[in-house]
Amino acid sequence: MATCPQGHASGSDDYCDVCGAQIGGAAAPAAAPPQPAGAESCPICQTPRAGQFCEVCGHAFDGSAGPARPPTTTSARWEAVTAADRGYYEQVIAEGGPDAETIAFPPYCPERSFPLEAEQVRIGRRSRGRDLQPDIDLSGPPSDPGVSHLHAVLIAQPGGSWTLVDPGSSNGTRVNGRPVTVNTPVTVRVGDRIHVGAWTVITIREGTP
């Protein structure tokens, strides 16, 4: 069992199963102190509460950002379409992260469509060690190594709209080129482009009923 720079126990020895940080890479911020006895835990995955949203599954503790989506009068639905964005990849490499020299742009990456139907749609890479299976699984092939196991969460809002939350990914999330602040909901609309990892773009589209 490996331990990541954040202090998480990981079944994988390359990237942490919990936060996606590289094991044995650059030092990360110190892990949060242990939760005191009686501290609130996530009702879904039992992770100790560290903020408004669970850092593992994205559950909203106060319910304000994740209510069930009510029936809608429109027949349209939204979908998230994943692809590779060379322009974003070149920007990431130019910024010179710790793994920049080892990450190659995929020669072929087909578009994949994921319908937005659940109350919460998790974005990330699956982890066999922690039995995590994100709704938008970017494990590939090809796999984007810059994507955390739980990278971001799309949360349904009343009226059929959506917000996006980054619960604390290793490499951050951008919406239309703007960085997303950790645990701060950002409204997303049809046509918005969400960038995660080293080269992944997720485009929000209006799909067929």
C-alpha positions as CSV (number, residue, x, y, z in Angstrom):
1,M,0.0,0.0,0.0
2,A,1.6,3.3,-1.1
3,T,1.1,6.7,0.5
4,C,0.8,9.9,-1.6
5,P,2.2,13.3,-0.7
6,Q,-1.2,14.2,0.7
7,G,-1.0,11.3,3.2
8,H,-3.7,9.1,1.5
9,A,-3.3,5.4,1.4
10,S,-3.3,4.3,-2.2
11,G,-3.7,0.9,-3.9
12,S,-1.9,2.3,-6.9
13,D,1.8,3.2,-6.7
14,D,1.9,5.7,-9.6
15,Y,-1.1,8.1,-8.9
16,C,-3.1,8.3,-5.7
17,D,-6.5,6.6,-5.7
18,V,-8.0,9.4,-3.6
19,C,-6.7,12.7,-5.0
20,G,-4.8,11.7,-8.1
21,A,-1.5,13.2,-7.0
22,Q,1.7,11.6,-8.3
23,I,3.3,9.3,-5.8
24,G,7.0,10.0,-5.4
25,G,6.6,13.3,-7.3
26,A,6.8,16.9,-6.2
27,A,5.8,17.6,-2.6
28,A,2.2,18.4,-2.1
29,P,0.5,20.5,0.7
30,A,0.4,18.8,4.0
31,A,-2.6,16.6,4.7
32,A,-5.5,17.9,6.7
33,P,-5.4,17.0,10.4
34,P,-7.4,14.0,11.6
35,Q,-11.1,14.7,12.1
36,P,-12.1,14.9,15.8
37,A,-14.4,12.3,17.3
38,G,-18.0,12.8,16.3
39,A,-17.0,14.8,13.1
40,E,-19.5,14.6,10.3
41,S,-18.9,12.1,7.5
42,C,-20.2,11.8,4.0
43,P,-23.5,9.8,4.1
44,I,-22.6,8.3,0.7
45,C,-18.9,7.2,1.0
46,Q,-18.2,7.9,4.8
47,T,-15.3,10.2,4.0
48,P,-14.7,12.8,6.9
49,R,-16.2,16.2,6.0
50,A,-13.6,18.7,4.9
51,G,-15.7,21.4,3.3
52,Q,-19.1,22.0,1.6
53,F,-18.5,19.0,-0.8
54,C,-17.2,15.5,-0.1
55,E,-13.6,15.3,-1.6
56,V,-14.2,11.8,-2.8
57,C,-17.7,11.6,-4.2
58,G,-18.7,15.3,-4.5
59,H,-21.8,15.0,-2.2
60,A,-23.1,18.4,-1.1
61,F,-23.5,18.4,2.7
62,D,-25.9,21.3,3.0
63,G,-28.0,20.3,-0.1
64,S,-27.8,23.8,-1.5
65,A,-25.8,22.9,-4.6
66,G,-27.1,19.4,-5.3
67,P,-30.9,19.2,-5.1
68,A,-32.8,16.6,-7.2
69,R,-33.6,17.9,-10.6
70,P,-37.3,18.5,-10.9
71,P,-39.4,17.4,-14.0
72,T,-38.8,19.7,-16.9
73,T,-41.2,20.8,-19.6
74,T,-38.6,20.6,-22.4
75,S,-37.8,17.4,-24.4
76,A,-34.1,18.4,-24.8
77,R,-31.4,16.9,-22.6
78,W,-27.8,17.8,-22.1
79,E,-24.7,15.7,-22.8
80,A,-21.0,16.0,-22.1
81,V,-18.8,15.2,-25.1
82,T,-15.1,14.4,-24.4
83,A,-12.2,14.8,-26.8
84,A,-8.5,15.8,-27.0
85,D,-7.6,19.5,-27.4
86,R,-4.1,20.0,-28.8
87,G,-4.2,23.7,-28.1
88,Y,-4.9,23.1,-24.4
89,Y,-2.2,20.4,-24.3
90,E,0.4,22.8,-25.7
91,Q,-0.6,25.4,-23.1
92,V,-0.2,22.9,-20.3
93,I,3.2,21.7,-21.5
94,A,4.4,25.3,-21.9
95,E,3.5,26.0,-18.2
96,G,6.0,23.2,-17.3
97,G,4.4,21.0,-14.7
98,P,6.4,18.3,-13.0
99,D,5.4,15.6,-15.5
100,A,5.3,17.8,-18.6
101,E,8.2,16.2,-20.4
102,T,6.7,12.7,-20.1
103,I,3.1,13.5,-21.3
104,A,2.5,13.0,-25.0
105,F,-0.6,14.1,-26.9
106,P,-2.6,11.1,-28.1
107,P,-2.4,10.4,-31.8
108,Y,-6.0,9.3,-31.8
109,C,-8.8,10.1,-29.3
110,P,-12.4,9.5,-30.4
111,E,-15.1,11.7,-29.1
112,R,-17.3,10.1,-26.5
113,S,-20.8,11.3,-25.4
114,F,-22.1,11.0,-21.8
115,P,-25.8,11.9,-21.1
116,L,-26.3,14.2,-18.1
117,E,-29.1,12.3,-16.4
118,A,-28.2,11.7,-12.7
119,E,-28.4,14.3,-9.9
120,Q,-24.6,14.2,-9.7
121,V,-22.2,13.3,-12.6
122,R,-18.7,12.6,-11.5
123,I,-15.7,13.2,-13.8
124,G,-12.4,11.4,-13.3
125,R,-10.5,8.1,-13.7
126,R,-11.7,4.8,-12.3
127,S,-9.8,3.3,-9.4
128,R,-9.9,-0.4,-8.8
129,G,-8.2,0.0,-5.5
130,R,-10.9,2.2,-4.1
131,D,-13.8,0.8,-6.2
132,L,-14.4,4.3,-7.8
133,Q,-16.2,4.4,-11.1
134,P,-16.9,7.9,-12.3
135,D,-19.9,8.6,-14.6
136,I,-17.6,10.3,-17.1
137,D,-14.6,7.9,-17.0
138,L,-11.5,9.4,-18.6
139,S,-9.4,6.3,-18.0
140,G,-9.3,5.8,-21.8
141,P,-7.9,4.5,-23.9
142,P,-6.2,6.9,-24.3
143,S,-5.8,7.8,-20.6
144,D,-5.1,11.4,-19.6
145,P,-2.6,11.1,-16.7
146,G,-3.4,14.6,-15.5
147,V,-6.9,13.7,-14.5
148,S,-7.6,12.9,-10.8
149,H,-9.7,9.9,-9.9
150,L,-12.4,12.3,-8.7
151,H,-11.6,15.4,-10.7
152,A,-14.9,17.3,-10.8
153,V,-18.6,16.9,-10.3
154,L,-21.5,18.2,-12.4
155,I,-24.5,18.8,-10.1
156,A,-28.1,19.1,-11.4
157,Q,-30.0,22.3,-10.5
158,P,-33.7,23.2,-10.4
159,G,-35.1,23.9,-13.9
160,G,-32.6,21.5,-15.6
161,S,-29.5,23.6,-15.4
162,W,-26.1,22.4,-14.1
163,T,-23.2,23.6,-11.9
164,L,-19.6,22.2,-11.9
165,V,-17.5,21.8,-8.7
166,D,-13.8,20.9,-8.5
167,P,-13.5,19.1,-5.0
168,G,-9.7,19.5,-5.0
169,S,-8.2,17.9,-8.1
170,S,-4.4,17.8,-8.5
171,N,-4.1,19.8,-11.7
172,G,-7.2,22.0,-11.6
173,T,-10.2,22.6,-13.9
174,R,-11.0,25.4,-16.3
175,V,-14.3,26.4,-17.7
176,N,-14.0,28.4,-21.0
177,G,-10.4,29.1,-20.1
178,R,-11.0,30.4,-16.6
179,P,-9.6,28.4,-13.6
180,V,-12.3,27.0,-11.2
181,T,-11.8,27.7,-7.5
182,V,-11.9,24.5,-5.4
183,N,-15.3,23.8,-3.9
184,T,-16.9,26.8,-5.6
185,P,-19.8,25.9,-7.8
186,V,-19.6,27.3,-11.4
187,T,-22.7,27.5,-13.6
188,V,-22.2,25.7,-16.9
189,R,-24.3,26.2,-20.1
190,V,-24.7,24.5,-23.5
191,G,-21.6,25.3,-25.5
192,D,-19.3,25.6,-22.5
193,R,-15.9,23.9,-22.7
194,I,-14.4,22.3,-19.5
195,H,-10.7,21.5,-19.6
196,V,-9.2,18.9,-17.2
197,G,-5.9,17.0,-17.1
198,A,-3.3,17.4,-19.7
199,W,-5.4,17.5,-22.9
200,T,-9.0,16.6,-22.2
201,V,-11.9,18.9,-23.2
202,I,-15.5,18.3,-22.2
203,T,-18.0,20.2,-24.3
204,I,-21.6,20.6,-23.0
205,R,-24.1,20.1,-25.7
206,E,-27.9,19.8,-26.1
207,G,-28.5,16.3,-27.1
208,T,-31.5,14.5,-28.5
209,P,-34.5,13.6,-26.3
